[in-house]
Amino acid sequence: MDILEYSSRPYVATQGVVYMEAPNPLEVVEKLKKEGVRWIELHFVDLAGYLRAVTVPIHSLDEEAFESGLGQLDGSSVEGFMGIEESDMVLKPDMSTAAIVPWYKKRARVFADVYKSMGGGRFPRDPRYIAERAEEYAASLGYKSFFGPEVEFKILNRVEVDILSPLQGIGYSVYSFEFTEEGSQVIDVGYFQRPKKAYHTPPPIDKIVYIRDEIAEALEDYFGFRIEAHHHEVAALGQLEIDFRFSGLKKTADNVITLKYVARNIAALHDMVATFIPKLVYGDNGNGMHTHVSLWDAKGEKNLFYDPDDPYAEISQTARYFIGGLLEHSRALAALVAPTTNSYKRLVPGFEAPVYLVWSKANRSAAVRVPVYHKGVAASKRVEYRPPDPSCNPYLAFAGMLAAGLDGIRKKIDPGDPVDKNVYSMTEEERKRLGIKELPRSLDEALDELETDNEFLKPIFPKEAIEAYIEIKRKEAGMLRQYPSPAEIYLYFNL
């Protein structure tokens, strides 16, 4: 689904939203008080991408809170942040992100930036800080970037997980009011979705359309989004996508975290659950987060990816170099944009997920796609990077993508010729002849690549953030290697 409309300006909401560009924070606090807000939910994200929150009374947001921050964070309890011997940290609210939560209007959500204690400055492992560094680095080179992700997820009745049974290993059951399968018995409750056949189905076949309405309305009316479209996705079991207007890197990453937060809360109001896991069900499409990127001049007035004289896809040489950087570093980027062991169960042929590192116009089997819906529309020219999934930390994923693309521009990396045929249908010999590389096949392999290819990240990512991230993900992958899966029990139990 297209994300970017034909406008060079990101959307700023006004209806029902306490949201201002560069606001006076105390004025925003007074507005919130007048709206009846009593509690402030401070949000920040750890390196792995998990949303963390602490609630403070609104009267604690005084001038000192904005100058010195709130001492509400034990960094040793957040994986990848600080050791127990240096755990005191500070949160500074960013009131430009203030929004009343519609399901409990005495409460507002505010993103917070993480600082070291004792006036030590910004914490280098704070993902939001890394996003800021990415935007500052691009600005120093005369660029402004815009990002538009397509976030896919599922809404289910419930999921039951068993990780304790020594015989079964990790077992889980998925329940959906759209399509339920028990063994080989399909329970037809009237209208139901078929695996890989659910794209753009209408109600009553699409039974979650009204929950999507609620999520989209909350995002627009309370959180500053402009929704472009929402629809059922290809997979059964309640897969959906909500598309929103693009913005700058940090703001878009904030929006991804906000969308996940809102979707989970509204699903819970319906006694349901929203999940952003990349691959939930064998034999059906996974949840991706295809991300559109464009690069503009520093004022955001000229799209540097557009060239009306290019006969192939109306893209500039700058865009080609950016694509070259993405492809050159994609194997290392995988550790940031597809950061879970489960991600690599999605990145397999046959499920509209990229495997091969090629670029093309309109070709969804390519890792990098250049959309070509309309001709001569400069503002809409962008590239779509297809490997990311919604389990990623969006601050790190977008910053990594920008770093790779800018490295491609700096080094003038040629992306090679576009591949305009279905790469999945090529023979292995044909792919070898064309020199087509593949994404990693596991998180361990992706982390190996990131350890050996991370120089391109260093203008943006602090060294300690890269090291801490790799350490977290190594530990995670090592733990999961020890768990037998239900499929392994099925295949090997009688050997």
C-alpha positions in Angstrom: 0.0 0.0 0.0 1.3 3.5 -0.8 2.4 5.6 2.1 3.6 8.9 0.6 1.0 11.3 -0.9 2.1 13.9 -3.4 3.1 16.5 -0.9 6.5 17.4 0.4 5.3 18.5 3.8 4.8 16.1 6.7 1.4 16.3 8.5 0.9 18.1 11.8 -2.4 17.4 13.5 -4.5 20.0 15.2 -7.8 18.3 16.0 -8.1 17.1 19.5 -4.4 16.9 20.0 -2.2 18.7 22.4 0.7 18.7 20.0 2.9 21.6 19.0 6.1 22.0 17.1 8.9 23.2 19.5 6.3 24.1 22.2 6.9 25.8 25.5 6.6 22.7 27.7 5.0 24.5 30.6 2.3 25.9 28.3 1.5 22.3 27.1 1.3 21.2 30.8 -1.3 23.9 31.4 -3.3 22.8 28.4 -3.2 19.2 29.6 -4.4 20.3 33.1 -7.3 22.2 31.5 -8.3 19.0 29.6 -8.5 17.2 33.0 -5.3 15.2 32.7 -3.9 14.1 36.0 -1.3 11.5 35.1 1.6 11.6 32.6 2.8 8.3 31.1 6.5 8.8 30.2 7.5 6.6 27.3 11.0 5.5 26.2 12.3 2.6 24.2 15.2 0.3 25.1 17.8 -1.0 22.6 15.9 -4.1 21.7 12.8 -2.0 20.8 10.6 -2.7 23.8 8.4 0.2 25.0 9.0 1.2 28.6 6.8 3.5 30.7 6.6 5.2 34.1 3.7 7.2 35.3 4.2 10.6 37.1 1.6 13.1 38.4 1.2 16.1 36.1 2.2 18.4 39.0 5.7 17.0 38.8 6.2 18.5 35.4 7.6 21.9 36.5 10.4 24.0 35.2 13.1 21.9 37.0 11.7 18.7 35.4 12.3 20.2 32.0 15.7 21.6 32.8 17.2 18.8 34.9 14.9 15.9 34.2 13.0 13.4 36.4 15.1 10.9 38.4 12.7 8.0 37.6 15.0 5.5 35.8 17.0 2.6 37.2 19.2 1.9 34.1 20.3 -1.5 35.5 16.8 -2.8 35.1 16.7 -2.0 31.4 18.7 -4.5 29.4 21.5 -2.9 27.5 21.5 0.4 29.4 23.6 0.5 32.5 25.2 -1.8 35.1 23.9 -2.0 38.7 26.9 0.1 39.9 25.9 3.1 37.8 22.2 2.7 37.5 20.7 6.2 38.3 19.4 7.9 35.1 17.2 10.8 34.2 14.1 11.2 31.9 13.4 14.5 30.3 9.8 14.8 28.9 9.5 15.9 25.2 6.2 17.8 25.4 6.0 18.2 21.7 4.9 14.5 21.8 2.1 15.0 24.4 -1.1 13.3 23.6 -4.2 12.4 25.7 -5.0 8.7 25.6 -8.6 8.4 24.5 -9.3 5.3 26.5 -8.5 7.1 29.8 -8.6 10.8 29.4 -7.1 11.6 32.8 -3.8 10.2 31.4 -1.5 11.6 28.7 1.4 10.0 26.8 4.7 11.8 26.4 8.0 10.5 25.0 11.0 11.1 27.2 14.7 11.4 26.3 17.2 9.5 28.5 20.0 11.3 30.2 22.9 10.3 32.3 22.8 11.4 36.0 24.6 14.3 37.5 24.3 16.5 34.4 26.2 13.9 32.3 24.3 14.7 29.1 22.4 12.5 26.7 22.7 8.8 27.1 24.4 7.4 24.0 22.4 4.1 24.0 19.0 5.9 24.0 17.5 4.9 20.6 15.8 8.3 20.3 19.1 10.0 20.7 20.6 7.9 17.9 17.6 8.9 15.7 18.5 12.6 16.4 22.1 12.0 15.5 21.0 10.5 12.2 19.0 13.6 11.4 21.8 15.9 12.5 24.4 13.9 10.4 22.1 14.1 7.3 21.6 17.9 7.9 25.4 18.4 8.1 25.6 16.9 4.5 22.8 19.2 3.3 20.0 16.5 3.4 16.7 16.0 5.0 15.2 12.5 5.1 11.6 11.4 5.1 10.4 7.9 6.1 7.1 6.2 5.5 6.8 2.6 6.9 3.9 0.2 6.2 3.3 -1.5 9.5 1.7 -4.9 9.3 0.3 -6.8 12.4 -2.4 -9.2 13.5 -5.3 -8.8 15.8 -6.3 -12.1 17.4 -8.8 -13.4 20.0 -6.0 -14.9 22.0 -2.7 -16.7 21.9 -1.8 -19.5 24.3 1.9 -20.2 24.8 3.5 -23.2 26.7 7.3 -22.9 27.3 7.5 -25.2 30.2 6.6 -28.6 28.8 9.8 -30.6 28.5 8.3 -32.8 25.8 6.6 -30.2 23.6 9.2 -27.4 24.0 7.6 -24.1 22.9 4.0 -24.8 22.0 1.4 -22.3 21.1 -2.2 -22.1 19.9 -3.6 -19.1 17.9 -7.3 -18.3 18.1 -9.0 -15.9 15.6 -12.7 -15.2 15.0 -11.8 -15.1 11.3 -10.3 -18.5 10.8 -9.7 -21.3 13.3 -7.9 -24.5 12.6 -7.6 -27.4 15.0 -5.5 -30.2 13.5 -7.0 -30.8 10.1 -10.5 -29.7 11.1 -11.5 -26.2 9.9 -14.2 -24.6 12.0 -16.3 -22.5 9.7 -18.1 -19.7 11.7 -19.7 -18.3 8.6 -17.4 -16.0 6.7 -13.7 -16.7 7.1 -10.3 -15.8 5.5 -8.2 -18.2 3.6 -4.4 -18.2 4.1 -2.6 -16.0 1.5 -6.0 -15.0 0.1 -7.2 -12.3 2.5 -5.8 -9.1 0.8 -8.3 -6.2 0.7 -11.3 -8.3 1.6 -14.4 -6.3 2.7 -16.7 -6.9 5.6 -18.3 -9.2 6.7 -15.4 -11.4 5.5 -13.1 -8.9 7.1 -14.3 -9.0 10.7 -11.8 -6.6 12.2 -12.5 -3.6 10.0 -14.3 -1.7 12.8 -11.5 -2.3 15.3 -9.2 -0.8 12.6 -11.5 2.2 12.4 -11.1 2.7 16.1 -7.3 2.5 16.0 -7.1 4.8 13.0 -9.5 7.3 14.6 -7.5 7.4 17.8 -4.3 7.9 15.9 -5.7 10.8 14.0 -7.8 12.5 16.7 -5.4 12.1 19.6 -1.9 11.3 18.4 -1.2 13.6 15.5 -1.3 11.1 12.7 -2.8 11.5 9.2 -4.1 8.2 8.1 -3.8 7.4 4.4 -5.6 4.0 4.4 -6.2 0.8 6.3 -7.0 -2.6 5.0 -6.9 -6.3 5.6 -3.6 -7.8 4.5 -2.7 -11.0 2.6 -2.6 -13.3 5.6 -5.6 -14.8 7.4 -5.9 -14.6 11.2 -6.6 -10.9 11.3 -3.6 -9.5 9.5 -3.9 -5.7 8.9 -2.1 -2.7 7.8 -2.7 1.0 8.8 -0.8 3.5 6.6 0.0 6.9 7.8 1.6 10.1 6.3 5.4 10.1 6.2 7.6 12.4 8.3 11.1 12.9 9.5 13.2 10.0 10.8 12.7 10.5 14.6 9.1 11.6 14.3 8.3 8.5 12.1 10.0 6.2 14.6 7.9 7.8 17.4 4.8 7.1 15.2 5.7 3.4 14.8 6.0 3.0 18.6 2.7 5.0 19.1 0.8 2.9 16.5 1.9 -0.3 18.3 0.9 1.2 21.7 -2.5 2.3 20.5 -3.2 -0.9 18.6 -2.5 -3.0 21.7 -4.6 -0.9 24.0 -7.6 -0.8 21.7 -7.4 -4.5 20.9 -7.3 -5.1 24.7 -10.5 -3.1 25.1 -12.1 -5.7 22.9 -10.6 -8.6 24.9 -8.3 -9.2 21.9 -4.6 -9.0 21.4 -2.4 -7.3 18.8 0.9 -8.9 17.8 3.7 -7.5 15.6 5.7 -10.8 15.5 7.1 -11.3 12.0 6.0 -14.9 11.5 3.2 -16.3 13.5 1.7 -19.0 11.4 3.3 -21.6 9.2 2.2 -21.5 5.5 0.9 -17.9 5.6 2.5 -14.5 5.0 4.3 -12.8 7.9 4.2 -9.3 9.2 6.6 -6.9 7.4 7.3 -3.2 7.6 8.3 -2.1 4.1 9.8 1.3 4.6 9.7 4.1 2.0 12.6 6.6 2.1 13.2 9.9 0.3 16.0 12.4 0.5 15.5 16.1 0.1 17.5 19.3 0.3 18.2 20.7 3.8 15.0 22.9 3.6 12.8 20.1 2.5 11.9 21.8 -0.7 13.5 19.6 -3.5 13.3 15.8 -3.7 16.8 14.8 -4.6 15.6 11.3 -5.7 13.6 12.7 -8.6 15.0 13.1 -12.1 12.3 13.6 -14.9 14.8 12.7 -17.6 15.6 9.2 -16.3 13.8 6.8 -18.6 13.7 3.9 -16.2 11.9 5.1 -13.1 12.5 8.9 -13.0 15.1 8.5 -10.3 18.3 10.5 -9.9 21.9 9.3 -9.7 21.7 10.3 -6.0 18.9 7.8 -5.6 20.9 5.1 -7.4 23.9 5.7 -5.1 21.5 5.6 -2.1 20.1 2.2 -3.3 23.7 1.1 -3.8 24.5 1.8 -0.2 21.4 -0.1 1.0 22.3 -3.1 -1.1 25.9 -3.0 -0.1 25.2 -3.0 3.6 21.9 -5.0 3.6 23.5 -8.1 5.2 24.7 -6.1 8.1 21.5 -4.0 8.2 19.5 -7.2 8.6 20.6 -7.3 12.3 18.8 -4.0 12.8 15.8 -4.2 10.5 15.0 -8.0 11.0 16.3 -8.3 14.5 14.7 -11.5 15.9 15.2 -15.2 15.2 11.6 -15.2 14.1 12.3 -12.6 11.5 14.2 -15.1 9.4 11.1 -17.4 9.2 9.5 -14.5 7.3 12.4 -13.9 5.0 11.8 -16.9 2.8 10.7 -17.2 -0.9 7.0 -17.3 -1.7 5.5 -15.0 0.9 6.1 -11.5 -0.6 9.2 -11.1 1.6 12.6 -10.2 0.2 15.4 -12.7 0.0 17.7 -11.5 -2.8 19.6 -8.3 -2.8 18.5 -6.6 -6.0 16.6 -3.5 -6.9 13.9 -2.8 -9.4 10.9 -0.7 -10.2 7.5 -2.1 -9.1 9.1 -5.6 -8.5 8.0 -6.9 -5.0 10.5 -9.7 -5.2 13.4 -7.2 -4.9 14.9 -6.0 -1.7 14.7 -2.4 -2.9 11.7 -1.3 -5.0 11.1 2.0 -6.7 7.3 2.7 -6.9 6.2 4.0 -10.3 2.5 4.4 -10.0 2.4 7.9 -11.6 4.7 9.8 -14.0 6.1 13.3 -13.5 5.2 13.7 -9.7 8.5 14.8 -8.1 7.2 14.9 -4.5 6.3 11.2 -4.5 9.6 9.8 -5.7 11.2 7.5 -3.1 12.6 4.0 -2.7 11.0 1.2 -0.7 13.2 -1.0 1.4 11.4 -4.3 2.0 13.5 -6.3 4.5 12.3 -4.5 7.7 9.7 -6.1 9.9 7.8 -4.5 12.9 9.8 -6.4 15.5 12.6 -3.9 14.9 13.5 -0.9 16.9 12.4 1.8 14.4 14.9 4.4 15.7 17.8 2.1 15.0 16.4 0.6 11.8 15.7 4.0 10.2 19.0 5.4 11.4 20.8 2.3 9.9 19.0 2.6 6.6 19.9 6.3 6.4 23.5 5.6 7.3 23.8 2.9 4.6 22.2 5.1 1.9 24.4 8.1 2.8 27.4 5.9 2.6 26.3 4.8 -0.8 26.1 8.5 -1.9 29.5 9.4 -0.3 31.3 6.4 -2.0 29.2 6.5 -5.2 28.2 2.8 -4.9 26.7 1.6 -8.1 23.6 -0.7 -7.3 24.1 -2.5 -10.6 21.4 -3.0 -13.2 17.8 -3.4 -12.0 16.3 -6.8 -12.1 12.7 -6.7 -13.5 11.8 -10.3 -13.3 10.6 -12.4 -10.4 13.8 -13.3 -8.6 12.2 -16.2 -6.9 11.6 -17.9 -10.2 15.2 -17.7 -11.3 17.4 -20.7 -11.2 20.3 -20.8 -8.8 22.7 -20.8 -11.8 21.0 -17.6 -13.2 21.3 -15.8 -9.9 24.9 -16.8 -9.6 25.6 -15.6 -13.1 24.1 -12.2 -12.2 26.0 -12.1 -8.9 22.9 -11.8 -6.8 23.5 -12.0 -3.1 21.1 -13.0 -0.4 20.0 -11.7 3.0 21.3 -13.7 6.0 19.3 -16.8 6.8 19.5 -16.4 10.6 19.9 -13.7 13.3 23.3 -15.2 14.1 24.5 -14.8 10.5 23.1 -11.2 10.5 25.0 -10.4 13.7 28.2 -11.8 12.2 27.7 -9.4 9.3 27.1 -6.4 11.6 30.2 -7.2 13.6 32.4 -7.1 10.4 30.5 -4.3 8.5 29.6 -1.4 10.8 31.9 1.3 9.8 29.1 3.0 7.8 27.1 3.3 11.0 29.8 5.1 13.0 29.0 8.7 12.0 25.6 8.1 13.6 25.7 5.2 16.1 27.9 5.6 19.2 30.3 2.6 19.4 29.0 1.5 22.8 25.4 1.4 21.4 26.5 -1.0 18.6 28.4 -3.2 21.0 25.6 -3.3 23.5 23.0 -4.1 20.8 25.1 -7.0 19.4 25.6 -8.3 23.0 21.8 -8.3 23.7 21.0 -10.0 20.4 23.7 -12.6 20.8 22.4 -13.6 24.2 18.8 -13.7 22.8 19.8 -15.9 19.8 21.8 -18.2 22.1 18.9 -18.7 24.5 16.5 -19.5 21.7 18.9 -22.1 20.2 18.3 -24.2 23.4 14.5 -24.4 23.0 13.1 -27.3 20.9 10.2 -26.3 18.7 6.9 -28.1 18.0 8.0 -28.8 14.5 11.2 -30.5 15.6 9.2 -32.7 18.0 6.9 -33.6 15.1 9.7 -34.4 12.7 12.3 -36.1 15.0 10.4 -37.6 17.9 10.3 -41.1 16.4 13.8 -41.2 15.0 
